[in-house]
């Protein structure tokens, strides 16, 4: 099954295209009620690969990887990191794990390369993100009721909160040889 969680209009179009053209696999398209910004570097062609670099940065210190509405938050956090800490961050949008996993390893390593620690951002569970990130920022319990901006702020899902955890990730991995989470001793049975 393909589970799509698009971050913008292009990713939604890609999810719809993949859903109607797939002859073997059913699809779920999980949309948000929030008004999301159009990502500057998104295209349908990139999104149909299940994951792609939404914000590239030379000599990045960290890769923020996310899906759906949190991708825009990661882009904001990358700007915050640059402005406040002079730290460079890449952002990878992962609208569909299953489709990304089917891409050639070389492509997946372009998105999540060796040498750069990666941190996932998911307002819900961190389950599954260990396949794509060294560290996971998520909420592994029931959240709270309220306006989404208030709830995000309560649990630190704001640019400053993401940046704080990105800085901790960079600091933790600073003196280590970082291997991409894509590089594993063996592939899990799925």
C-alpha positions in Angstrom: 0.0 0.0 0.0 1.2 3.5 -0.8 0.6 6.0 2.0 1.0 9.6 0.7 1.2 12.6 3.0 1.8 15.5 0.6 3.3 18.8 1.7 2.0 21.0 -1.1 0.0 21.1 -4.3 2.6 19.4 -6.5 3.0 16.6 -4.0 -0.8 16.2 -3.9 -0.8 16.0 -7.7 1.9 13.4 -7.7 0.1 11.3 -5.1 -3.1 11.5 -7.1 -1.2 10.5 -10.3 0.5 7.6 -8.6 -2.8 6.4 -7.1 -4.7 6.4 -10.4 -1.9 4.9 -12.5 -0.9 2.1 -10.0 -2.2 -1.2 -11.2 -1.0 -3.3 -8.3 -1.0 -1.1 -5.1 -3.8 0.7 -3.4 -3.2 4.2 -2.1 -4.1 6.4 0.8 -3.7 10.2 0.4 -3.7 11.9 3.8 -4.3 15.6 3.4 -4.2 18.3 6.0 -6.8 21.0 6.7 -4.1 23.5 7.2 -3.2 26.0 4.5 0.3 24.9 3.4 2.8 27.0 1.4 3.9 25.8 -2.0 7.4 24.5 -1.6 9.9 26.4 -3.8 11.6 23.4 -5.2 8.8 20.9 -5.4 7.7 19.4 -8.7 5.4 16.5 -9.6 8.4 14.8 -11.2 10.4 14.9 -7.9 7.5 14.0 -5.7 6.6 10.8 -7.7 9.9 9.4 -6.4 8.4 9.3 -2.9 11.1 11.6 -1.5 13.4 14.3 -2.8 15.5 17.3 -1.7 13.1 20.1 -1.1 15.8 22.6 0.1 19.4 22.0 -1.0 22.4 23.5 0.8 26.1 23.2 0.1 28.2 22.0 3.0 25.1 21.3 5.1 25.5 20.5 8.8 22.2 18.6 9.1 19.4 17.1 6.9 15.9 17.7 8.2 13.6 15.0 6.7 9.8 15.2 7.0 6.4 14.6 5.4 3.2 16.6 5.0 2.7 19.8 6.9 6.0 19.4 8.8 8.0 19.9 5.6 7.2 23.6 5.6 8.1 23.7 9.3 11.5 22.2 8.4 12.1 24.8 5.7 11.3 27.5 8.3 13.6 25.8 10.8 16.4 25.7 8.1 16.1 29.5 7.7 16.1 30.0 11.5 19.2 27.9 11.8 21.0 29.9 9.2 19.9 33.3 10.6 20.4 32.6 14.3 23.2 30.0 14.4 24.9 30.3 11.0 24.2 26.6 10.5 23.3 25.2 7.1 20.4 22.6 6.8 19.1 20.6 3.9 15.4 19.6 3.9 14.1 16.4 2.4 10.4 15.9 1.8 9.2 12.3 2.0 5.6 12.2 0.8 5.6 8.4 0.5 7.9 6.0 2.2 6.9 3.0 0.1 7.7 4.7 -3.2 10.9 6.2 -1.9 12.1 2.7 -0.7 11.6 1.4 -4.2 14.0 3.9 -5.7 17.6 2.9 -6.5 19.9 3.1 -3.6 22.0 5.7 -5.4 19.0 8.0 -5.6 18.1 7.5 -1.9 21.7 8.3 -1.0 21.5 11.5 -3.0 18.6 12.5 -0.7 20.1 11.1 2.5 23.9 11.1 2.0 26.8 9.9 4.1 28.6 12.5 6.1 25.5 14.5 7.2 23.5 13.6 10.3 19.7 13.6 9.6 16.8 14.3 11.9 13.2 13.6 11.1 10.3 15.8 12.2 6.9 14.2 12.6 4.2 15.7 14.9 2.9 12.2 15.4 4.8 9.0 16.1 8.5 8.6 15.3 7.8 5.0 14.3 9.5 4.1 11.0 11.6 7.3 10.8 14.7 5.4 12.1 15.0 4.1 8.5 15.6 7.6 7.2 17.2 9.6 10.1 19.7 9.3 12.9 17.5 11.2 15.3 13.7 11.6 15.4 11.7 14.5 16.8 8.1 13.4 17.3 5.3 12.8 19.7 5.0 9.2 20.8 1.9 9.7 22.9 -1.5 11.3 22.4 -1.2 15.0 21.8 -3.6 17.6 22.9 -6.8 19.2 21.6 -6.9 22.8 20.4 -5.9 25.0 17.5 -3.0 23.4 15.7 -0.7 26.4 16.2 -1.3 26.3 19.9 -0.7 22.6 20.1 2.4 22.8 17.9 3.8 25.5 20.2 3.0 23.5 23.4 5.0 20.6 22.1 7.8 22.8 20.6 7.0 22.0 16.9 8.0 25.5 15.9 11.1 26.6 14.0 13.0 27.3 17.2 12.1 23.9 18.7 13.2 22.0 15.5 16.4 24.1 15.4 17.2 23.3 19.0 17.0 19.6 18.3 18.9 20.0 15.0 21.7 21.7 17.0 21.7 18.8 19.5 21.9 16.4 16.5 24.8 18.2 15.0 26.6 18.4 18.3 26.1 14.7 19.0 27.5 13.6 15.7 30.2 16.2 15.3 33.2 13.9 16.0 31.9 10.8 14.3 31.9 9.4 10.8 28.3 9.7 9.9 26.9 7.0 7.6 23.6 7.5 5.9 20.7 5.6 7.5 20.2 4.2 4.0 23.4 2.3 4.3 22.5 -0.8 6.4 24.2 -4.2 6.9 21.1 -5.9 5.4 17.6 -5.0 4.2 14.7 -5.6 6.5 12.0 -8.0 5.3 8.9 -6.0 4.4 
